[in-house]
Amino acid sequence: MSYLISLSAREWRKQLHFPYISIDQAKVKLFDLECEKDRLKSLADNLVSEWNLNFPRASVPIYLTRVSDKSLTTLRWRRSKTHSAKASQVSLDSETMEFFHIKEHRSLVFKFESLRLDLNHQLSIVLYQIQRLNTYISETNSLSLLRKSA
């Protein structure tokens, strides 16, 4: 028998530097990640609210919005319907700032963009970990049921 096949599950996970030894530890980690996701989503809602306080919808042609977590990019800039035929996603660059006449608020807009980028990055990592951990737990449970039925 080869070396790797002879390892116990615990030894194998240790070899991988696996973050948890048991499925129960994985479930605890999942719970912690769900709590962190909720905390970060709350921060995202607060950031959108702060944008709306500083820049009411009618005053600027773009706005910050929160979208579905499926994209792993929770906060996005959108073009306001009052300033275009339809609301659409827009990236924040120098052309956009000049076109939409928001240069006079440049430093504040840059601050919002910096916060948005940081939050999106952190939240996307947490959301991806949740997806992978849910898959791992599900597949591990399926394997366990298969073993029991064999």
C-alpha positions, 0 to 999 in steps of 0.5 A: 500500500502506498504512503498516502493511502495508508494515512488516517483522515486525521494524518492526511488533514494534518499533511494538508494543513487542513483548518479543521479535523472533524466535520463538527469543526467545519460546521463551527467554522461555517457558523463563524463565517455566516456571522462575519458575512452578516456583519460585512453586509451590515457594513455594506448597507451602512456604506450605501446609506452614507453615500445616499446621505452625502449624495441624494439620488437626484443630485448625482447621476451615479449611486452606490448599491448592494446586489446579490451575493451570487456575483461575489461583488456585493457593492456596485456603482449604478447609473441613475435612471434620472440621468440615463435611459436605464439604470446600468452598472458603471465603473468609477474612473476619471472619464466617469467622474468628468462626464458626471460632473462629480469632480468637485467631490473627488476626494469624498468619492475616492474615499467611498470607492476605496471603502467599496473595494475593501469591503467587496474584497473581504466579503467576496472571500467570506462568501466564497469560503461559505460556498466551498465549506457548504459543498465540503460538508455536503459531500462529506456527509454524502460519503459518510452515508455511502459508507454506512450503506455499504 
